[in-house]
């Protein structure tokens, strides 16, 4: 009987403990009704005024994680990545020096038989390893600590080169085309001028999370080229021109991946971009003779090629003031399936010669930029 009484007492005590624990769990921020004997809650985390105190009787700060008044005011955004940015807009202005690495190889002039040999090539123009200045401009808008939208333009880089060969009335264009002309055979001088220019426009959306840069956007790149051969014949004291122009219009989307790191005021960004583009390529051919008074050829054609463009960038910026930074960087680009002007030359008299676009060449472009960034 004594054991039964003890067992019943222990069971009652256990049930009472469980009820008390459930009441504490359900209490949350609800007001607890105390009886007369427990009308003073101090000594259990509260003082006589009802304010929360710690074990030493000191009042807790409203920002103490153990006593957060903000929780009673509604949900709190605990993710700082999507908070408002420190600045909303920024503008970058740089001088960009770019150089070409690859040149088309096309024989332009030869000596007549019996000692026929090539004396002039399109690569003699020397557009390779020529750094030419241009502009690099970026306008950006930050939405939060993570995402931004950018508009970027670079261009006005122009490359020019020329070369010539002189002889004693024994120069000619290669192939059979010269046989049907007067000013491009038995010439005393044949020279050419090669010009090229580049323009680029981009619209990109970026996200940078924990140093990882993700990019997606749209790009338009235009490469213009012209190649003019001028032949002078002393016997007639006249000269004529064989001019070809090539235009490349790359249109398409791109994606990018990179990394960003900051040490105090210095920020380093490494970014790679890749895109597949529709290249609307065009060529114009105009060949004149008899001192540029007679038109031998006047053709125009266009095609759409699939071009791949890859780009790698390394950028450094040093924040001088909160609103102003100094910038510097390097970029490398590779583009394939381009229509370069020298490749549009055709020295044959076969039907249809010189009437189509050759868009199967490639180009490497690289260079450095230096400038400023303002943000507000």
SULPEJO-V182295 format. One record per backbone hydrogen bond with DSSP energy under -1.0 kcal/mol. NH is the residue of the N-H (numbers start at 0). CO is the residue of the C=O. E is the energy in kcal/mol with one decimal. If there is no record, write none. Layout:
nh->[NH	NH]
co->[CO	CO]
e->[E	E]
This chain:
nh->[4	5	6	7	8	9	10	11	12	13	14	15	16	17	18	19	20	21	22	23	24	25	29	37	38	42	43	46	49	52	53	56	59	63	66	68	70	71	72	82	89	90	91	92	93	94	95	96	97	98	100	107	108	109	110	111	118	119	121	123	124	125	128	131	133	134	135	136	137	138	139	140	141	142	143	144	147	148	149	150	151	152	153	154	155	158	160	162	164	166	170	171	172	176	179	180	186	187	188	189	190	191	192	193	194	195	196	197	198	199	200	201	202	203	204	205	206	207	208	211	212	213	214	215	216	217	218	219	220	221	222	223	224	225	226	227	228	229	230	231	232	236	237	239	241	242	243	244	245	246	247	249	250	251	253	254	255	256	257	258	259	260	262	265	266	267	268	269	270	271	272	273	274	276	277	278	279	280	280	281	282	283	284	285	286	287	288	292	293	295	296	298	300	302	304	306	308	309	310	311	312	313	314	315	316	317	318	319	320	324	325	326	327	328	329	330	331	332	333	334	335	337	343	344	352	354	360	362	364	365	366	367	368	369	370	371	372	373	374	375]
co->[0	1	2	3	4	5	6	7	8	9	10	11	12	13	14	15	16	17	18	19	20	21	26	34	35	45	40	50	46	44	57	53	51	60	63	61	67	68	69	79	139	373	137	371	135	369	133	367	131	365	363	119	119	171	116	169	108	108	105	120	121	122	99	97	95	154	93	152	91	150	89	148	87	146	146	82	205	140	203	138	201	136	199	134	197	195	193	191	189	187	186	109	183	346	176	177	170	231	231	164	229	162	227	160	225	158	223	156	221	153	219	151	217	149	215	147	213	145	211	208	257	206	255	204	253	202	251	200	249	198	247	196	245	194	243	192	241	190	239	188	237	232	232	230	228	285	226	283	224	281	222	220	277	218	216	273	214	271	212	269	210	267	265	262	316	260	314	258	312	256	310	254	308	306	250	304	248	278	302	246	300	244	298	242	296	240	293	288	288	286	286	284	282	280	278	276	274	333	272	331	270	329	268	327	266	325	264	323	323	372	317	370	315	368	313	366	311	364	309	362	307	360	340	341	349	351	337	334	332	98	330	96	328	94	326	92	324	90	322	88]
e->[-2.1	-2.1	-2.3	-2.4	-2.2	-2.2	-2.1	-2.2	-2.2	-2.1	-2.2	-2.1	-1.9	-2.1	-2.1	-1.9	-2.2	-2.0	-2.1	-2.0	-2.2	-2.3	-3.1	-1.3	-1.1	-1.3	-1.2	-1.9	-1.5	-1.7	-2.4	-1.7	-2.2	-1.9	-2.4	-1.0	-1.0	-1.5	-1.6	-1.5	-2.0	-2.8	-3.0	-2.4	-2.8	-2.7	-2.3	-3.0	-2.2	-2.8	-2.0	-3.0	-1.4	-2.7	-2.1	-2.6	-2.5	-1.4	-2.6	-2.0	-1.5	-1.1	-2.8	-2.5	-1.2	-2.2	-2.2	-3.2	-2.2	-2.5	-3.0	-2.5	-3.4	-1.9	-1.1	-1.1	-2.1	-2.5	-2.9	-2.4	-2.3	-2.9	-2.0	-1.8	-1.0	-3.0	-2.3	-1.6	-2.6	-2.5	-1.9	-2.1	-1.8	-2.3	-1.7	-1.7	-2.6	-2.7	-1.5	-2.4	-2.5	-2.4	-1.9	-3.4	-2.5	-2.2	-2.2	-1.5	-2.2	-2.3	-2.7	-2.7	-2.3	-2.4	-3.1	-2.7	-2.3	-2.1	-2.2	-2.2	-2.7	-2.8	-2.1	-1.8	-2.3	-2.5	-2.9	-2.8	-2.1	-3.0	-1.9	-2.1	-2.6	-2.3	-2.7	-2.4	-2.7	-3.0	-2.3	-2.9	-2.5	-1.0	-1.5	-1.6	-2.6	-3.0	-2.4	-2.4	-2.6	-2.7	-2.1	-3.1	-1.9	-1.8	-2.3	-2.4	-2.3	-2.0	-2.2	-2.6	-2.6	-2.3	-3.2	-2.7	-2.6	-2.9	-2.9	-2.8	-2.3	-2.4	-3.1	-2.5	-1.9	-3.4	-2.5	-3.6	-2.5	-1.3	-2.3	-2.4	-2.6	-2.3	-2.7	-2.9	-2.3	-2.6	-2.9	-1.6	-2.3	-3.1	-1.8	-2.0	-2.1	-2.5	-2.6	-2.6	-2.4	-2.2	-2.4	-2.3	-3.1	-2.7	-2.7	-3.3	-2.2	-2.5	-2.2	-1.3	-2.1	-2.3	-2.6	-3.1	-2.1	-2.1	-2.3	-2.3	-2.3	-3.5	-2.2	-2.3	-1.4	-2.8	-2.0	-1.3	-1.9	-1.7	-2.2	-2.4	-2.4	-2.1	-2.0	-1.2	-1.9	-1.7	-1.8	-2.1	-2.3	-2.6	-2.0	-2.4]
